[in-house]
Amino acid sequence: MARAPARPSATWGTSAASVAAAGRDRRPKEEHFEYFYSGQGRYAFYELVFGCVPVPPQRKLSGAWLEAATGVPDAALEGEHLRLPGYGEGGPTLEIFSYETNLERPAPAANRLGFGHIALEVDDVRAALDRVLAHGGRALGQVQSRAAAGHS
């Protein structure tokens, strides 16, 4: 059964495990990205628009350890990993989580401090944007093409 898509509304975070793993050999390796989300259909947007694939199980986490790790009193969250497109079984995942209690966040803006974006390679940027918009996402600007120094 397909999940109902919803407009993304999220914040960005990192996990202590990822930071510790990256410090082991001093070379960062993308294991997963964590994205905090509110609303129904939080996974469907990424499955339908970008072709991400669920990696079970869905998780429900809570307890003193989570409160200590996050600094959030009475922390409780649930979520799922979604494999990013273009990678095999061991590829990086997008970890979509939703806290039981969320803080409000100001409207998105391209020049707001903090997380900026996730870049995924697609065959057609305009077609990908059309899929984002069709499933409730929104554009902050317009698609532009420009050669960048050092990039092909």
C-alpha positions in Angstrom: 0.0 0.0 0.0 1.5 3.4 -1.0 2.0 6.0 1.7 0.3 9.3 1.2 2.9 12.0 0.2 3.3 15.1 2.4 5.2 18.4 2.0 8.6 18.2 3.7 8.9 20.0 7.0 12.2 19.2 8.6 15.4 19.9 10.4 18.8 18.3 10.1 20.9 16.5 12.6 23.9 14.1 13.0 24.3 11.1 15.1 27.0 10.5 17.6 27.6 7.1 16.1 28.4 8.6 12.7 30.7 11.2 14.2 32.5 8.4 16.2 32.7 6.2 13.1 34.2 9.0 11.0 36.8 9.7 13.7 38.1 6.1 13.7 40.1 6.4 10.5 40.0 10.1 10.1 38.2 9.8 6.7 34.6 10.7 6.7 32.4 8.1 5.1 28.8 8.7 4.3 26.8 6.1 6.2 23.5 7.9 6.6 22.0 11.4 6.8 19.5 12.1 9.5 16.5 14.3 8.8 13.8 15.2 11.3 10.4 15.4 9.9 6.8 16.1 10.9 3.6 15.1 9.2 2.1 12.0 7.7 3.6 10.5 4.6 7.1 11.6 5.6 8.7 8.6 3.8 6.5 8.6 0.7 7.8 11.9 -0.5 11.4 10.6 -0.8 10.2 7.2 -2.2 7.9 8.7 -4.9 10.0 11.7 -5.9 13.6 10.4 -5.7 13.2 6.6 -5.7 14.6 6.0 -2.2 14.0 2.5 -1.0 12.9 1.7 2.6 15.4 -0.3 4.7 13.4 -2.0 7.5 12.7 -2.1 10.3 10.9 1.1 11.2 12.2 2.3 14.6 10.6 3.6 17.7 13.1 5.0 20.1 12.9 6.4 23.6 14.4 6.2 27.1 17.0 7.7 29.3 19.8 6.9 26.8 18.0 8.9 24.0 17.3 11.8 26.4 21.0 11.9 27.4 22.2 11.6 23.7 19.9 14.3 22.4 19.5 16.6 25.3 15.7 16.5 24.7 13.7 15.9 27.9 11.5 12.8 27.6 12.8 12.3 24.0 10.8 9.8 22.0 11.0 9.4 18.2 10.2 7.1 15.4 11.4 6.7 11.9 12.9 4.7 9.1 16.0 4.5 6.9 15.6 5.1 3.2 18.4 3.9 0.9 19.6 6.7 -1.4 19.2 6.1 -5.1 22.2 4.9 -7.1 23.8 2.8 -4.4 23.8 -0.9 -3.7 22.8 -2.7 -0.5 25.6 -1.1 1.6 25.0 2.4 0.3 24.2 5.4 2.5 20.7 6.0 3.8 18.5 9.0 4.6 17.2 8.5 8.1 13.8 10.1 8.4 12.7 10.6 12.1 9.9 12.4 13.8 10.0 13.4 17.5 6.9 12.9 19.5 7.2 16.6 20.4 8.6 19.0 17.8 9.8 22.5 18.1 8.5 25.0 15.5 10.9 26.3 12.9 11.0 29.5 10.9 10.1 29.4 7.2 12.8 28.0 4.9 15.2 30.5 3.3 18.2 29.9 1.2 20.4 32.1 3.4 19.3 30.7 6.8 22.1 29.4 9.0 22.3 25.6 9.4 21.4 22.8 7.0 21.2 23.9 3.4 20.4 21.0 1.1 21.0 17.4 0.1 22.3 17.1 -3.4 21.2 14.0 -5.4 22.3 13.3 -9.0 19.3 13.1 -11.3 19.0 12.8 -15.1 16.8 15.8 -15.5 16.8 18.6 -12.9 13.6 20.3 -14.2 11.7 16.9 -14.3 12.9 16.2 -10.7 11.7 19.7 -9.6 8.3 19.0 -11.2 8.1 15.7 -9.2 9.0 17.6 -6.0 6.3 20.2 -6.7 3.7 17.6 -7.7 4.2 15.9 -4.3 3.8 19.0 -2.2 7.4 20.3 -2.1 8.2 23.9 -2.9 11.0 25.7 -4.7 12.9 28.5 -3.0 14.3 29.8 -6.3 14.5 29.0 -10.0 16.6 26.3 -11.7 19.7 27.9 -13.3 22.4 26.4 -15.4 26.0 27.8 -15.1 29.4 26.3 -15.5 31.3 26.2 -12.2 35.1 26.5 -12.0 36.6 23.0 -11.3 33.4 21.1 -12.3 32.6 19.5 -15.6 
